[in-house]
């Protein structure tokens, strides 16, 4: 195996492909990073402070909003979050 091919295989194994994973309704997710604020997933959304959901808290995907925004149910309510703040929980 050539050195270039070995390097390609190494990088394919080590790259984080979690951003390529598409969520489905019912998937379990974890809050990977805390956003500057939370927007409630209600007919009339409200902004909530960043301490309403703790980093690492687990939730369930309720659905997708336009763009890379997901509706997620946590213990203290449902919120709209960008994909960058979530990570899939793999069993």
Secondary structure per residue as TSV (DSSP state, phi and psi in degrees):
chain	resnum	aa	ss	phi	psi
A	1	X	-	360.0	133.2
A	2	X	-	-72.6	161.2
A	3	X	H	-63.5	-37.3
A	4	X	H	-66.5	-42.6
A	5	X	H	-65.4	-40.7
A	6	X	H	-60.8	-43.1
A	7	X	H	-65.1	-39.5
A	8	X	H	-62.7	-44.7
A	9	X	H	-62.7	-41.0
A	10	X	H	-58.8	-49.0
A	11	X	H	-69.3	-33.5
A	12	X	H	-64.5	-34.9
A	13	X	H	-76.0	-30.2
A	14	X	H	-96.8	-12.6
A	15	X	S	-67.6	142.1
A	16	X	-	-82.9	110.9
A	17	X	-	-101.7	13.1
A	18	X	G	-63.0	-28.0
A	19	X	G	-69.7	-20.9
A	20	X	G	-84.6	-11.6
A	21	X	-	-74.9	128.3
A	22	X	-	-92.5	128.5
A	23	X	-	-76.8	154.4
A	24	X	-	-126.3	157.1
A	25	X	T	-57.4	131.6
A	26	X	T	96.1	-12.2
A	27	X	-	-65.6	143.8
A	28	X	E	-88.7	134.0
A	29	X	E	-132.1	165.2
A	30	X	E	-126.0	143.6
A	31	X	E	-75.8	109.0
A	32	X	-	-80.7	-40.0
A	33	X	S	-138.9	152.8
A	34	X	-	-90.5	125.5
A	35	X	-	-73.6	167.3
A	36	X	S	-64.9	-24.2
A	37	X	S	-159.0	164.1
A	38	X	E	-111.8	140.6
A	39	X	E	-109.7	123.7
A	40	X	E	-68.3	148.5
A	41	X	-	-95.4	68.9
A	42	X	S	-126.2	166.3
A	43	X	S	-57.1	-36.1
A	44	X	S	-117.8	91.7
A	45	X	-	-66.9	149.8
A	46	X	-	-126.1	151.3
A	47	X	E	-88.7	135.1
A	48	X	E	-119.5	156.4
A	49	X	-	-68.3	161.4
A	50	X	G	-69.4	-11.2
A	51	X	G	-91.6	6.4
A	52	X	G	-72.4	-28.6
A	53	X	S	-129.0	131.9
A	54	X	-	-87.7	147.6
A	55	X	T	-59.6	134.5
A	56	X	T	94.0	-10.0
A	57	X	-	-67.3	142.6
A	58	X	E	-97.6	145.4
A	59	X	E	-144.1	-178.4
A	60	X	E	-124.9	134.6
A	61	X	E	-69.4	125.7
A	62	X	E	-95.5	-30.0
A	63	X	E	170.3	-177.5
A	64	X	E	-116.2	137.6
A	65	X	E	-100.6	171.9
A	66	X	T	-55.2	143.3
A	67	X	T	80.6	-155.0
A	68	X	T	-94.6	43.7
A	69	X	E	-108.7	133.8
A	70	X	E	-123.0	143.2
A	71	X	E	-91.2	122.3
A	72	X	E	-127.8	131.3
A	73	X	E	-92.8	118.3
A	74	X	E	-109.0	178.7
A	75	X	T	-60.6	-33.3
A	76	X	T	-105.8	27.0
A	77	X	E	128.7	178.2
A	78	X	E	-107.7	137.0
A	79	X	E	-135.9	154.3
A	80	X	E	-94.2	123.8
A	81	X	E	-133.0	141.5
A	82	X	E	-67.7	154.3
A	83	X	G	-57.8	-32.9
A	84	X	G	-63.5	-19.7
A	85	X	G	-92.6	-4.2
A	86	X	E	-117.1	150.9
A	87	X	E	-136.8	144.0
A	88	X	E	-71.9	141.8
A	89	X	-	-96.3	118.4
A	90	X	-	-101.5	124.8
A	91	X	-	-83.1	360.0
